[in-house]
Amino acid sequence: MSSVYEAIGGELTIRNLVERFYFHMDTLPEAKSIREMHGADLTPVKEKLFMYLSGWLGGPNLFEEKFGHPRLRARHLPFKIDKPERDQWMICMVHAFDDVQVMEPYRSEILHSLLNLADHMRNQSHPGS
């Protein structure tokens, strides 16, 4: 059985997905607050997201090999992340999946998992959110 990484196209697809994700973060007005959390040069975060997604989707564990365990929640604690930030991140990711044309059933499965991951990154809580 092949991994999700292989099934969706491997390195090329993941690189394209990351490029499109950050393109949307950089250009969509509704992603303004999460874009402001990043430096002017997106190159380092693009590479980190590519490396993370590669391993997360069953490909090479590039992130862990270079940086150790992802500890994503801890790495994101310096940033205010609540429902609006989670939703902005997901809007960019959905657009990227549309652009790259990740096919079903992988599209829905991965986006659902990414939503759970993005929700786990929330470190601010407000009643009813």
N, C-alpha and C positions, 0 to 999 in steps of 0.2 A: 504494500500500500504506500502511495506517495504522500508526502507531507502537503499541507496547505500551501506552503512556500513554493513547492514544485508545481502543484496543480494550478496556481494562478500565474505562473510564469517566472518564478525565481527572482534573481537579482535585478534583472531589467525592469520587471513590473514593480518591485518594491522601490527601486530608485525613481521610477516615473511617478509612483504614488506619492513619495515624499516630496519630489519637486512640485507637483501639482498642489499638494497640501499647503506648502509654504507660499506658493504663488497666491493661493486664495487667502491665506492669512495676511499676506502683504497687500492685497488689493481690495478685499471686501470691507466696506465700511462697517458692517455688522461684526467684524472680527477685530475692530480697532483696539479694544482693551487687551486682548491676548497678544496682539502684535506689539503693543507697548511694553510687554513683559520681556521682550527679546531685544538683543542688541541690534545695531544697524546691520551688521554682517550676519546673515543667517547660515552661512556655510558650516560652522561648527555644529549647530543644532540639527541641521539637515543630516549630517553624517551620523550623529548620535541616534536620531530617529531611525535612519536606515539600518544601522547596526542593531538597534533594539528590535525593530520589526522583523528583521531577518531571523533572529533566534526565536522570537515569540511565535512566529508562524511555522517553525519547524525546520528552518534552514540553519546555516552556520551561526553559532553563538558568538558573534563578533563583539557585541557589547560586553558580555561577561568576560570574554578573553582579554579585553583591553581595560575595562573599568571594574570588574568584579560584579557582584550581585547588583541588579538594577536599583533596588531600594527606591522605587519610583516615588512613593508617597513622601519619603524623607527628602528626596532630592527636590521635590516641588514645594516643600514647606515654606521657603522664603517668599513664595508668591501667593497672593490672595486668590484662591480658587473656590468659587461657589457655583451655583447653577448657571448663571449667565456665562461664566468663563467656560464651564463644561460644555454648554450648548454652542458657544462660538467655536470651540475646538472641533466639536462634532460637525458643525456646518461645513467647516473647511475640509474635514475628512470625507464627508458625503460627497461634496463637489469633486474631490480628488478621485474617489471611487468611480464617480460618473465619468470623469475625464479619461481615466485609464480603462474604463469599461471592464471592471472585474465582474465576472459573470456569476449568476446564481448556481448553486446554493451558497457559494463562498462569500459573495457580496453581503448577503443578509447575516450570515453566521459571523463573519469578521466584524461587521459594523456593530452587531449586537454585543460582541465581546469587547470591542473598543468603547462602546457606551458604558459598559460596566466598569472598565478600566478608568475611563475619564471620570465617572462618578466617584470612584474610589479616591481620586486625587483631590476631591473637595476637602478643604481644610477650614472652611468658614461655614457656619450653619445659621440659618435663619428659620424661624417657625414657618412651616408650610412650604418650604422649598426642597 
